[in-house]
């Protein structure tokens, strides 16, 4: 299909690409939210000025891992494909004038998987939020822990969760935004530990995938199982917010949590 046109995978309509991009990569026909990059998320949420942090922390190959190709080759290919050096970027910016730290995950970098450097970057962002006393926001888009790093990947779950407990003790707001997909070890750790857990419409959120669960329990799952709306109905999420309202929603929440909302008459 021409670069000018794109087919929606949900309603199957052929749409003008520019129209979708203007609509924040949301289908104007059926409201399907297409996956966007970590950089695009930062552009949507931030006021404009931003500072990228912890870019000097780069992944290695501690296990000398090889399946169909070496892990080092996969890292190099993913960097070239995604334009970022790891599956998460840390950014210091402002949302409606409120200073924040954001960790945004990049799915095109090995499926947004969480390796030791992803865990270290997120940990450093939390420590920076503690030091600066500014709210912390994560934007999750991940297939889970990175198998090429074995236990070094899995241990990031406990590491990040422990640091988030310190953020909680310091009464610094932590907002978790979950996009499609948020699965595996990311869901089982920081993505579900927000003071508020907010998802995009129809995002797949869970630990094991629905096909794996069906094959394990040998039963058909309910319609919409592990989708945002199902999780909201069953108390696993606080809100489901469309992309075009995400910034204003986060801004309002932060103003209320930080008690910066103007008094009546001001």
Backbone bond lengths (Angstrom), bond angles and torsions (degrees), N, CA, C in turn:
res aa  C-N    CA-C-N  psi(-1)  N-CA   C-N-CA  omega(-1)  CA-C   N-CA-C  phi
1 X - - - 1.465 - - 1.531 109.93 -
2 X 1.316 116.14 146.97 1.460 121.38 -178.85 1.521 111.29 -59.49
3 X 1.359 115.94 151.82 1.451 120.44 176.77 1.520 111.79 -64.64
4 X 1.333 116.42 -16.96 1.456 119.94 179.07 1.520 112.34 -77.26
5 X 1.332 116.90 -18.82 1.460 121.36 -173.86 1.518 110.72 -128.13
6 X 1.329 115.74 152.65 1.460 120.87 178.67 1.534 108.60 -144.75
7 X 1.324 116.21 145.37 1.461 119.91 178.09 1.529 109.72 -98.63
8 X 1.318 117.10 129.62 1.455 121.60 176.08 1.528 108.95 -70.78
9 X 1.324 117.13 128.43 1.462 121.62 -178.72 1.523 113.02 -72.68
10 X 1.328 116.62 -9.15 1.460 120.21 -177.08 1.530 111.84 -101.23
11 X 1.338 117.03 -56.47 1.471 119.08 -179.17 1.528 112.43 -94.92
12 X 1.365 116.48 -7.91 1.467 124.09 176.84 1.523 113.71 68.67
13 X 1.304 118.71 11.00 1.454 120.74 178.42 1.524 110.35 -78.04
14 X 1.326 116.00 146.65 1.459 121.54 175.98 1.525 107.77 -89.70
15 X 1.332 114.97 125.86 1.452 120.10 -171.55 1.527 111.05 -126.22
16 X 1.307 115.21 152.24 1.461 122.00 176.45 1.526 108.36 -72.38
17 X 1.318 117.47 122.11 1.464 121.73 -173.76 1.533 112.31 -56.49
18 X 1.329 116.94 -41.90 1.460 120.27 -178.47 1.531 111.25 -61.41
19 X 1.340 115.70 -35.94 1.470 120.29 179.58 1.527 110.57 -64.40
20 X 1.349 116.54 -39.91 1.458 120.82 179.15 1.521 110.38 -67.49
21 X 1.327 116.65 -43.95 1.465 120.60 -179.14 1.530 111.09 -63.20
22 X 1.317 116.89 -39.31 1.464 121.39 177.44 1.523 110.43 -64.54
23 X 1.334 116.07 -29.87 1.466 122.84 -178.75 1.530 111.51 -91.28
24 X 1.351 117.58 26.59 1.469 123.64 178.63 1.526 112.45 59.56
25 X 1.329 116.48 33.48 1.465 122.82 179.41 1.527 112.19 60.90
26 X 1.320 114.24 41.45 1.466 122.25 173.67 1.517 107.31 -119.42
27 X 1.331 116.17 131.88 1.467 120.23 -178.48 1.525 110.13 -63.14
28 X 1.344 118.96 122.75 1.465 120.92 -179.97 1.521 112.89 -71.46
29 X 1.337 116.73 -14.90 1.466 120.19 -178.61 1.525 112.57 -86.72
30 X 1.353 116.97 -44.84 1.473 119.63 -174.41 1.524 113.87 -123.16
31 X 1.337 117.20 0.87 1.463 122.52 179.39 1.527 113.69 68.67
32 X 1.318 117.90 19.03 1.465 120.34 175.32 1.518 109.12 -67.47
33 X 1.333 115.86 134.44 1.464 121.21 -179.80 1.526 109.48 -94.67
34 X 1.339 115.81 109.86 1.458 120.08 178.24 1.526 109.36 -74.81
35 X 1.320 115.95 150.27 1.463 120.60 178.67 1.528 109.48 -66.80
36 X 1.335 115.90 137.00 1.464 120.56 177.51 1.523 109.42 -124.76
37 X 1.325 116.09 166.49 1.461 120.95 -175.70 1.527 111.43 -79.57
38 X 1.332 114.96 166.24 1.462 120.71 176.66 1.531 110.85 -61.17
39 X 1.342 116.10 -40.20 1.474 120.31 179.07 1.521 110.54 -62.70
40 X 1.331 117.24 -41.43 1.466 120.66 179.05 1.524 111.01 -62.76
41 X 1.326 116.37 -38.56 1.467 119.70 177.79 1.527 111.02 -62.59
42 X 1.311 116.27 -42.79 1.466 119.69 178.71 1.526 110.70 -61.73
43 X 1.330 116.23 -40.62 1.469 120.84 179.16 1.528 110.89 -63.26
44 X 1.331 117.32 -37.53 1.464 121.46 -179.46 1.523 111.44 -68.33
45 X 1.335 116.91 -41.61 1.463 120.67 -172.92 1.526 114.45 -86.98
46 X 1.327 117.55 -33.71 1.465 119.62 -171.27 1.528 112.45 -82.31
47 X 1.339 114.51 157.94 1.459 120.10 176.94 1.522 111.62 -72.75
48 X 1.301 117.01 -20.24 1.459 120.38 -179.98 1.512 111.80 145.57
49 X 1.328 116.67 -62.34 1.460 120.25 -178.97 1.525 110.28 -72.83
50 X 1.326 117.15 133.42 1.466 120.81 -177.33 1.524 110.01 -151.81
51 X 1.334 114.32 154.21 1.450 121.03 178.94 1.524 109.10 -129.68
52 X 1.330 116.34 121.71 1.458 121.01 178.67 1.529 108.76 -81.66
53 X 1.328 115.46 134.96 1.458 120.53 -175.35 1.525 111.90 -124.63
54 X 1.324 116.14 158.71 1.472 124.05 174.82 1.526 113.52 61.61
55 X 1.334 116.94 24.71 1.463 120.21 179.01 1.528 112.31 -69.61
56 X 1.325 116.11 -18.09 1.466 119.88 -179.55 1.533 112.47 -76.54
57 X 1.335 118.03 -12.23 1.468 121.91 178.73 1.533 107.54 -86.74
58 X 1.327 116.63 108.93 1.458 121.76 -173.04 1.535 111.39 -120.73
59 X 1.339 117.51 151.17 1.465 120.56 -177.99 1.528 113.51 -74.25
60 X 1.341 114.72 149.03 1.460 122.47 174.44 1.532 108.51 -119.35
61 X 1.312 116.26 -170.01 1.462 121.12 179.53 1.530 108.71 -124.17
62 X 1.344 117.70 74.21 1.463 120.77 -171.68 1.528 114.41 -64.90
63 X 1.343 117.14 -26.03 1.464 120.10 -176.92 1.530 112.88 -102.14
64 X 1.347 116.95 1.60 1.475 120.04 -175.98 1.531 110.03 53.26
65 X 1.315 115.58 47.84 1.473 122.12 -170.11 1.522 111.60 -75.00
66 X 1.341 114.78 139.91 1.470 120.54 177.54 1.523 108.88 -147.87
67 X 1.354 116.15 126.42 1.470 119.81 168.73 1.517 107.28 -118.68
68 X 1.317 118.96 -99.80 1.465 119.69 174.16 1.530 111.14 -81.68
69 X 1.333 116.41 -19.95 1.470 122.42 174.27 1.523 107.62 -152.95
70 X 1.301 116.17 167.09 1.467 119.39 -176.99 1.529 110.68 -73.28
71 X 1.328 114.70 153.08 1.456 120.97 177.59 1.534 110.57 -62.59
72 X 1.323 116.58 -36.50 1.472 120.76 178.22 1.528 110.73 -60.22
73 X 1.341 117.01 -39.93 1.465 121.00 178.34 1.524 110.69 -67.09
74 X 1.336 116.46 -39.08 1.465 120.13 178.69 1.532 110.75 -63.82
75 X 1.325 116.69 -40.29 1.460 120.36 178.32 1.523 111.10 -63.32
76 X 1.322 116.15 -43.24 1.459 120.87 179.94 1.530 110.73 -64.31
77 X 1.334 117.25 -45.59 1.467 121.65 179.79 1.525 111.25 -63.05
78 X 1.331 116.27 -41.33 1.460 120.24 -178.87 1.519 111.94 -66.56
79 X 1.318 116.54 -37.44 1.468 120.57 177.16 1.527 110.59 -62.99
80 X 1.330 116.42 -43.84 1.464 120.91 179.31 1.524 111.49 -66.73
81 X 1.332 116.82 -39.16 1.463 121.93 -177.43 1.525 112.16 -71.38
82 X 1.332 116.48 -43.74 1.465 121.05 -172.17 1.521 113.91 -90.69
83 X 1.345 116.50 -26.08 1.457 119.95 -176.65 1.515 113.50 82.07
84 X 1.339 117.01 5.72 1.468 121.21 175.79 1.521 108.55 -125.23
85 X 1.342 116.69 162.95 1.465 120.87 -172.74 1.527 113.81 -93.05
86 X 1.314 118.06 -6.78 1.467 122.65 176.25 1.523 109.07 -158.82
87 X 1.334 115.52 176.52 1.464 120.83 -174.92 1.522 113.07 -82.18
88 X 1.324 117.63 7.77 1.469 120.50 172.46 1.529 108.73 -145.74
89 X 1.321 115.59 144.37 1.474 120.67 174.29 1.524 108.03 -122.11
90 X 1.329 115.96 140.18 1.461 122.40 176.13 1.519 109.63 -103.84
91 X 1.318 115.76 131.49 1.461 120.46 -177.12 1.522 110.23 -135.53
92 X 1.315 115.69 131.35 1.457 122.09 171.32 1.522 107.59 -96.83
93 X 1.328 116.43 124.09 1.466 119.46 -175.74 1.524 109.34 -155.81
94 X 1.323 116.76 -166.86 1.463 121.98 176.41 1.518 110.18 -131.05
95 X 1.336 115.20 145.71 1.464 121.89 173.64 1.521 106.81 -119.23
96 X 1.308 116.73 110.99 1.469 122.51 -174.54 1.529 111.52 49.58
97 X 1.334 115.16 44.26 1.452 120.91 176.00 1.519 115.34 84.29
98 X 1.328 117.79 -2.65 1.469 121.15 -179.79 1.527 108.79 -96.38
99 X 1.337 118.80 119.21 1.469 120.95 178.58 1.534 110.48 -63.75
100 X 1.330 116.57 134.28 1.468 122.15 179.30 1.523 109.55 -142.94
101 X 1.327 115.24 161.75 1.454 122.53 168.29 1.512 107.90 -115.02
102 X 1.338 116.55 131.40 1.464 121.25 -177.87 1.523 109.97 -122.85
103 X 1.336 115.98 133.50 1.467 122.05 168.66 1.524 107.00 -111.39
104 X 1.331 116.52 114.06 1.462 121.60 -177.59 1.523 110.01 -113.47
105 X 1.323 116.93 128.94 1.460 121.63 -176.34 1.533 111.16 -89.05
106 X 1.325 115.56 144.76 1.463 123.29 -177.48 1.525 109.74 -113.12
107 X 1.346 116.11 108.74 1.463 120.61 -174.91 1.521 112.93 -68.60
108 X 1.317 117.88 -28.53 1.464 119.86 -177.44 1.530 112.24 -74.73
109 X 1.330 117.44 -3.38 1.462 121.59 174.08 1.528 108.06 -100.00
110 X 1.329 116.44 94.22 1.471 124.13 -179.51 1.534 111.13 47.62
111 X 1.323 115.16 48.65 1.471 120.55 175.74 1.513 114.07 64.28
112 X 1.342 116.75 26.30 1.463 119.17 -179.88 1.520 112.53 63.11
113 X 1.322 116.76 23.45 1.468 120.33 -174.06 1.526 111.89 -69.47
114 X 1.336 114.81 150.37 1.460 121.11 -176.09 1.526 110.36 -97.12
115 X 1.331 115.82 105.13 1.451 121.81 173.61 1.516 110.16 -102.98
116 X 1.311 117.02 -169.65 1.462 121.30 -176.39 1.525 112.43 -64.68
117 X 1.335 117.50 -35.12 1.464 119.92 179.82 1.526 111.34 -74.55
118 X 1.334 117.23 -36.55 1.467 119.87 173.83 1.525 109.18 -58.95
119 X 1.342 115.87 -46.88 1.459 119.91 178.47 1.516 112.43 -61.88
120 X 1.337 116.41 -40.37 1.464 120.28 -179.60 1.523 111.32 -67.98
121 X 1.326 117.50 -41.11 1.469 119.67 179.30 1.529 110.94 -64.70
122 X 1.332 116.54 -43.10 1.466 119.75 178.56 1.524 109.96 -64.19
123 X 1.334 116.63 -41.59 1.470 120.79 178.39 1.522 111.11 -60.39
124 X 1.320 116.53 -42.96 1.467 120.26 179.55 1.531 111.27 -65.82
125 X 1.331 115.95 -36.29 1.467 119.27 178.29 1.530 110.41 -65.04
126 X 1.334 116.88 -40.96 1.470 120.77 177.98 1.525 109.77 -63.38
127 X 1.336 116.62 -44.75 1.468 120.65 179.13 1.528 111.26 -61.75
128 X 1.334 116.59 -37.13 1.468 120.62 177.54 1.527 110.88 -67.38
129 X 1.340 116.20 -40.17 1.466 120.35 177.58 1.530 110.55 -62.82
130 X 1.332 116.30 -38.70 1.469 120.96 177.11 1.526 111.02 -64.13
131 X 1.321 115.10 -45.05 1.467 120.06 -177.84 1.518 111.95 -66.97
132 X 1.350 116.19 -42.04 1.463 120.22 -176.43 1.528 112.66 -87.55
133 X 1.365 115.12 -12.26 1.470 121.29 -177.63 1.530 111.15 58.95
134 X 1.332 115.70 48.69 1.467 121.49 176.78 1.532 109.59 -121.15
135 X 1.338 118.32 151.78 1.459 121.36 179.20 1.528 112.36 -59.41
136 X 1.333 114.86 150.28 1.460 121.77 -179.44 1.519 109.28 -118.24
137 X 1.335 115.65 136.30 1.476 121.74 -178.47 1.517 109.25 -130.27
138 X 1.336 116.98 132.57 1.462 120.19 171.08 1.521 109.19 -113.13
139 X 1.332 115.59 145.72 1.465 122.06 173.95 1.524 105.99 -121.33
140 X 1.317 116.06 105.54 1.462 121.13 -173.56 1.524 111.55 -92.29
141 X 1.331 114.95 136.82 1.461 122.80 173.31 1.522 105.17 -156.67
142 X 1.334 117.06 94.03 1.453 119.04 -165.95 1.522 112.67 -155.19
143 X 1.330 114.42 148.42 1.461 121.30 173.26 1.519 112.15 -89.03
144 X 1.343 117.87 -3.11 1.458 121.11 176.92 1.517 112.87 117.43
145 X 1.330 115.88 -156.02 1.469 121.96 -177.68 1.531 110.52 -68.31
146 X 1.329 116.28 152.67 1.468 122.06 -176.54 1.531 110.47 -91.31
147 X 1.318 116.65 112.91 1.463 121.12 -173.23 1.526 112.37 -64.92
148 X 1.318 117.91 -26.09 1.468 120.67 -177.16 1.528 112.93 -68.21
149 X 1.348 116.78 -10.11 1.461 119.38 179.85 1.526 112.66 -115.84
150 X 1.327 117.12 3.55 1.457 121.35 173.65 1.517 113.73 54.68
151 X 1.350 115.86 -133.60 1.458 121.57 -176.45 1.510 112.48 -64.64
152 X 1.344 118.35 -24.68 1.462 120.91 176.98 1.522 110.98 -62.87
153 X 1.323 115.83 -29.73 1.455 120.62 175.82 1.527 110.60 -75.97
154 X 1.337 116.44 -47.38 1.464 120.51 -175.59 1.525 112.48 -63.54
155 X 1.320 117.46 -33.59 1.461 119.80 -177.33 1.528 112.57 -68.23
156 X 1.338 117.53 -14.59 1.470 120.22 177.80 1.519 111.67 -66.53
157 X 1.330 117.03 -26.37 1.470 120.96 179.90 1.523 110.61 -60.10
158 X 1.342 116.37 -50.14 1.466 120.79 -179.48 1.523 111.48 -70.25
159 X 1.318 115.73 -38.08 1.479 121.48 -179.19 1.525 111.10 -59.80
160 X 1.321 116.48 -49.37 1.465 120.79 -178.54 1.524 110.57 -68.71
161 X 1.327 117.00 -42.31 1.465 120.78 -179.14 1.522 111.52 -60.59
162 X 1.343 117.14 -38.73 1.465 120.99 178.76 1.526 111.10 -64.60
163 X 1.321 117.13 -40.39 1.462 120.64 178.91 1.532 111.70 -68.44
164 X 1.334 116.09 -35.70 1.466 119.25 177.55 1.523 111.33 -64.99
165 X 1.340 116.84 -29.45 1.467 120.24 176.17 1.528 110.27 -64.33
166 X 1.352 116.70 -35.98 1.465 120.74 176.84 1.526 110.73 -67.53
167 X 1.337 116.27 -36.85 1.464 120.95 177.15 1.529 109.85 -62.82
168 X 1.325 115.34 -40.37 1.458 121.19 178.86 1.533 110.82 -64.83
169 X 1.338 116.55 -44.32 1.468 120.97 179.24 1.522 111.33 -61.23
170 X 1.332 116.19 -34.22 1.467 121.05 179.91 1.525 112.54 -81.28
171 X 1.351 115.57 -2.56 1.476 121.88 179.98 1.531 112.40 59.41
172 X 1.320 114.61 37.81 1.467 120.83 174.89 1.518 108.47 -99.07
173 X 1.331 118.82 125.44 1.466 121.31 -174.67 1.530 112.85 -61.25
174 X 1.319 114.83 138.46 1.466 122.61 173.22 1.520 108.26 -127.56
175 X 1.331 116.28 116.46 1.468 122.00 179.19 1.520 109.10 -111.72
176 X 1.325 116.11 127.31 1.462 122.31 179.72 1.520 109.92 -107.09
177 X 1.338 115.45 120.88 1.468 121.36 176.19 1.533 107.18 -104.04
178 X 1.330 116.78 125.92 1.458 121.55 -178.00 1.525 109.33 -111.27
179 X 1.335 116.48 125.10 1.458 121.21 179.53 1.530 109.34 -118.02
180 X 1.299 116.60 178.56 1.466 121.95 -175.65 1.525 111.87 -89.87
181 X 1.370 117.57 120.73 1.467 127.75 -5.00 1.527 110.81 -99.72
182 X 1.331 116.39 157.07 1.461 121.97 169.48 1.523 106.52 -127.15
183 X 1.321 116.55 105.84 1.459 120.12 -171.27 1.535 111.89 -139.23
184 X 1.327 115.47 176.26 1.457 122.80 173.46 1.523 113.73 61.02
185 X 1.337 114.91 -141.70 1.458 121.71 -174.68 1.509 114.57 -63.43
186 X 1.327 118.07 -23.80 1.471 121.00 176.90 1.531 109.55 -69.15
187 X 1.344 116.46 -45.42 1.463 120.58 175.90 1.523 110.69 -63.45
188 X 1.339 116.29 -39.02 1.466 121.32 -176.09 1.526 112.54 -76.99
189 X 1.319 117.48 2.23 1.469 119.42 177.73 1.523 110.11 -133.29
190 X 1.318 117.96 -111.25 1.467 120.35 -166.63 1.516 115.43 -68.09
191 X 1.344 118.88 -28.49 1.463 120.33 -174.57 1.524 113.29 -62.91
192 X 1.341 117.13 -26.54 1.465 120.32 -178.93 1.532 112.36 -106.59
193 X 1.337 117.51 14.03 1.456 120.83 -176.70 1.526 113.48 -107.11
194 X 1.314 117.34 12.00 1.458 120.06 -178.38 1.518 112.75 -67.34
195 X 1.329 116.01 153.72 1.468 119.16 168.34 1.521 108.06 -60.20
196 X 1.321 114.36 -34.11 1.471 121.78 169.85 1.519 108.17 -134.33
197 X 1.330 116.07 130.41 1.462 122.09 176.57 1.530 107.99 -106.81
198 X 1.323 115.72 115.04 1.467 122.00 -173.61 1.523 109.11 -120.03
199 X 1.321 117.38 129.67 1.467 120.97 -178.68 1.516 111.32 -118.16
200 X 1.329 114.62 155.48 1.461 120.25 170.22 1.524 108.99 -77.40
201 X 1.337 118.31 158.96 1.460 120.97 177.87 1.530 112.65 -58.57
202 X 1.333 115.81 137.11 1.466 124.35 172.16 1.528 114.01 61.68
203 X 1.321 117.75 21.53 1.467 120.44 177.84 1.524 110.14 -73.27
204 X 1.329 116.72 139.74 1.465 121.64 174.88 1.528 108.22 -80.39
205 X 1.340 116.08 120.77 1.460 121.73 -177.23 1.525 108.46 -135.61
206 X 1.314 116.80 123.52 1.456 119.47 178.84 1.507 111.24 177.59
207 X 1.327 116.39 -179.71 1.463 120.86 176.74 1.522 108.80 -90.35
208 X 1.314 118.01 -77.24 1.468 120.87 172.59 1.527 109.19 -84.11
209 X 1.327 116.94 151.93 1.455 121.39 179.39 1.524 111.61 -71.28
210 X 1.349 116.77 157.76 1.468 120.36 -177.22 1.528 113.69 -59.76
211 X 1.333 118.21 -35.65 1.465 119.81 179.10 1.522 111.41 -66.04
212 X 1.336 116.51 -39.65 1.467 120.93 178.37 1.526 110.01 -63.84
213 X 1.327 116.63 -42.19 1.464 120.78 -179.39 1.523 110.71 -64.86
214 X 1.329 116.36 -44.98 1.465 119.86 179.61 1.524 111.57 -60.69
215 X 1.327 116.17 -41.78 1.463 119.77 179.96 1.522 111.48 -68.63
216 X 1.337 116.75 -29.27 1.466 120.87 -178.75 1.529 111.74 -77.54
217 X 1.333 116.55 -48.23 1.472 119.80 -176.32 1.529 112.20 -91.02
218 X 1.356 116.39 -10.17 1.460 123.05 178.09 1.537 111.53 56.85
219 X 1.331 113.73 43.44 1.462 121.03 176.06 1.521 109.20 -138.91
220 X 1.322 115.79 153.55 1.454 121.06 176.72 1.514 109.18 -80.67
221 X 1.321 116.66 131.13 1.459 120.96 -178.80 1.530 111.56 -79.83
222 X 1.343 117.77 154.75 1.465 120.39 178.77 1.526 111.41 -61.58
223 X 1.305 117.10 154.35 1.456 122.22 178.43 1.526 109.62 -61.49
224 X 1.326 115.80 132.86 1.452 120.66 178.43 1.515 113.83 78.78
225 X 1.324 117.68 9.36 1.462 122.11 179.68 1.526 110.28 -57.00
226 X 1.338 116.42 134.85 1.468 125.13 -179.22 1.530 113.51 69.85
227 X 1.291 118.23 11.15 1.458 120.55 172.75 1.529 109.49 -94.15
228 X 1.318 116.96 157.70 1.466 122.42 -173.68 1.521 113.14 -49.37
229 X 1.319 115.77 -48.57 1.459 119.94 -174.65 1.533 111.32 -65.12
230 X 1.338 117.27 -36.44 1.468 122.47 177.51 1.527 109.68 -64.84
231 X 1.335 116.32 -44.38 1.461 120.61 -179.44 1.524 111.92 -67.46
232 X 1.334 117.22 -36.67 1.460 121.04 176.69 1.526 110.34 -62.95
233 X 1.318 115.97 -44.51 1.469 121.65 -179.89 1.525 111.76 -62.60
234 X 1.349 116.50 -31.14 1.461 120.43 -176.87 1.532 113.04 -101.27
235 X 1.343 116.93 15.94 1.458 121.28 170.44 1.514 116.31 81.66
236 X 1.330 117.86 13.95 1.472 120.26 -179.01 1.522 112.97 -91.84
237 X 1.328 116.63 -14.49 1.469 121.95 178.04 1.516 109.69 -128.42
238 X 1.335 115.38 158.21 1.461 119.67 177.63 1.525 112.08 -93.99
239 X 1.345 115.91 -33.86 1.459 120.02 -177.31 1.519 110.45 -152.57
240 X 1.332 115.59 151.87 1.463 121.94 166.39 1.527 106.19 -118.50
241 X 1.340 115.77 119.78 1.470 120.61 -171.61 1.523 109.80 -126.93
242 X 1.334 118.45 127.68 1.466 119.93 176.06 1.518 111.44 -65.61
243 X 1.315 116.05 155.32 1.466 121.66 -173.55 1.530 112.67 -58.64
244 X 1.321 117.70 -38.90 1.469 119.69 -176.36 1.529 113.25 -72.06
245 X 1.329 116.89 -8.63 1.462 120.59 177.46 1.536 112.00 -114.29
246 X 1.328 116.45 4.05 1.469 119.28 -174.64 1.529 112.16 -65.85
247 X 1.324 117.61 -46.30 1.471 119.36 -177.95 1.524 111.28 -63.00
248 X 1.316 117.58 -46.61 1.468 120.12 -178.21 1.526 110.90 -65.16
249 X 1.348 116.59 -34.25 1.468 120.27 178.60 1.525 110.69 -68.53
250 X 1.346 116.46 -46.61 1.467 120.72 178.35 1.527 110.12 -61.55
251 X 1.312 117.11 -42.37 1.460 121.75 179.33 1.531 111.11 -59.18
252 X 1.318 117.20 -47.22 1.467 121.36 179.82 1.526 110.97 -62.48
253 X 1.341 116.52 -43.67 1.471 120.80 179.82 1.521 110.70 -61.10
254 X 1.324 116.83 -45.15 1.460 120.57 -178.84 1.528 111.29 -64.42
255 X 1.325 116.86 -40.46 1.462 120.37 178.98 1.529 110.87 -63.37
256 X 1.323 116.41 -38.40 1.470 120.03 178.60 1.526 111.10 -70.74
257 X 1.326 116.71 -43.90 1.465 120.53 -179.24 1.515 112.20 -66.70
258 X 1.331 115.72 -35.96 1.467 120.46 -178.67 1.526 112.27 -92.44
259 X 1.342 115.32 0.18 1.466 122.30 -179.95 1.520 111.01 58.02
260 X 1.341 114.78 41.80 1.465 119.88 179.17 1.523 112.14 -107.14
261 X 1.351 115.05 8.97 1.466 117.91 179.02 1.533 108.72 -75.15
262 X 1.340 118.22 131.01 1.470 119.90 -176.16 1.526 112.88 -62.13
263 X 1.332 115.98 139.11 1.458 120.30 175.99 1.536 109.76 -67.76
264 X 1.305 115.54 156.12 1.472 121.05 -179.83 1.533 109.25 -59.32
265 X 1.317 115.61 130.42 1.448 121.45 178.78 1.507 114.42 95.44
266 X 1.367 116.56 -12.21 1.467 119.59 179.27 1.519 110.90 -77.47
